[in-house]
Each structure stands twice: as structure tokens, then as C-alpha cells.
Amino acid sequence: MKIKDDFVLKKIAGSYVVVPVRTRAVDFSGIIKLTETGAFLWKLLEKGADREELISSLLSEYEVDEATAAADVDRFVDKLREADLLG
């Protein structure tokens, strides 16, 4: 999985936001705000991480059990797919 090139993550005033660039800046209306955990996963997806890598990274970075990490990853990825942010 990989984030589409037309979106970048920015930290603005302590908040993480996804900003559309290039042609997406015209087509995409709205703003996407991410939590710190969402931004963590986003950065991994920019590098092409798969589901297992995302879960493993969450487990090593945060104090969370595997079932919760897997559910959180699946929910996050589903939301990105719905918004057409994954390539």
C-alpha cells in the first residue's frame, strides 16, 4: 500500500493535516486532520508499508495489544481508501 503522490502530510500549529498538491489541489475539497498515531501510520504508508508492517510498527511504538493494533490499522486504511488516498 502506498499514499498517492498528490497528498502530503504537514504539521501545522501542532496538528497533522493532509494537504492535496498538484492536480488534487483543484479536485479535492476539504481537509484531513490526523492524530499523532494516524500521522505515524501515514509516514509508513508513504514508504509503501503493508498491513503487517503497519501492525508491527504500532506494536513497537505504542503500548497496544495486537488485536487493537490490527483493528486500528484496518480502520485507518479503510478510511484512506474511502477518501481515495491510497494508490
C-alpha positions as CSV (number, residue, x, y, z in Angstrom):
1,M,0.0,0.0,0.0
2,K,1.2,3.5,-0.7
3,I,-0.1,7.0,-0.3
4,K,-0.8,8.7,-3.6
5,D,1.8,11.3,-4.6
6,D,-0.8,14.0,-4.8
7,F,-1.1,14.3,-1.0
8,V,1.5,15.4,1.6
9,L,1.4,15.4,5.4
10,K,2.2,18.7,7.2
11,K,2.4,19.6,10.8
12,I,0.8,23.0,11.3
13,A,0.5,24.6,14.7
14,G,0.9,21.2,16.4
15,S,-1.7,19.4,14.3
16,Y,-1.2,17.0,11.5
17,V,-3.1,17.8,8.3
18,V,-3.1,16.2,4.8
19,V,-2.7,18.7,2.1
20,P,-3.6,18.0,-1.6
21,V,-1.0,19.1,-4.1
22,R,-0.7,19.3,-7.9
23,T,-3.9,18.3,-9.7
24,R,-5.5,17.1,-6.5
25,A,-5.4,20.6,-5.1
26,V,-8.1,21.6,-7.6
27,D,-10.3,18.4,-7.3
28,F,-10.1,17.8,-3.6
29,S,-12.3,19.9,-1.3
30,G,-11.9,19.7,2.4
31,I,-9.1,19.0,4.9
32,I,-8.0,15.8,6.5
33,K,-6.7,16.1,10.1
34,L,-4.8,13.2,11.6
35,T,-3.9,12.2,15.1
36,E,-0.3,11.5,16.1
37,T,-0.9,7.8,15.5
38,G,-2.6,8.5,12.1
39,A,0.5,10.6,11.1
40,F,2.8,7.8,12.3
41,L,0.9,5.3,10.0
42,W,0.7,7.8,7.2
43,K,4.5,8.1,7.1
44,L,4.9,4.4,6.9
45,L,2.4,4.2,4.1
46,E,4.4,6.9,2.2
47,K,7.2,4.3,2.1
48,G,4.9,1.6,0.9
49,A,4.4,-0.4,4.1
50,D,2.0,-3.3,4.0
51,R,-0.6,-4.2,6.7
52,E,1.7,-6.4,8.7
53,E,4.4,-3.8,8.8
54,L,1.9,-1.2,10.0
55,I,0.7,-3.5,12.8
56,S,4.3,-4.4,13.8
57,S,5.3,-0.8,13.9
58,L,2.3,0.2,16.0
59,L,3.2,-2.6,18.4
60,S,6.8,-1.5,18.8
61,E,5.9,2.3,19.0
62,Y,2.8,2.2,21.3
63,E,1.6,0.2,24.2
64,V,-1.2,-1.6,22.5
65,D,-2.1,-5.3,22.0
66,E,-2.0,-7.0,18.6
67,A,-5.8,-7.2,18.2
68,T,-6.3,-3.5,18.9
69,A,-3.3,-2.6,16.6
70,A,-4.8,-4.7,13.8
71,A,-8.3,-3.2,14.2
72,D,-6.9,0.4,14.2
73,V,-4.8,-0.3,11.1
74,D,-7.7,-1.8,9.3
75,R,-10.0,1.1,10.2
76,F,-7.4,3.7,9.2
77,V,-6.6,2.1,5.9
78,D,-10.3,1.7,5.1
79,K,-10.8,5.5,5.7
80,L,-7.9,6.3,3.4
81,R,-9.3,4.0,0.7
82,E,-12.8,5.7,1.0
83,A,-11.1,9.1,0.5
84,D,-9.1,7.7,-2.5
85,L,-5.8,8.5,-0.9
86,L,-4.1,5.1,-1.5
87,G,-2.6,4.1,-4.8
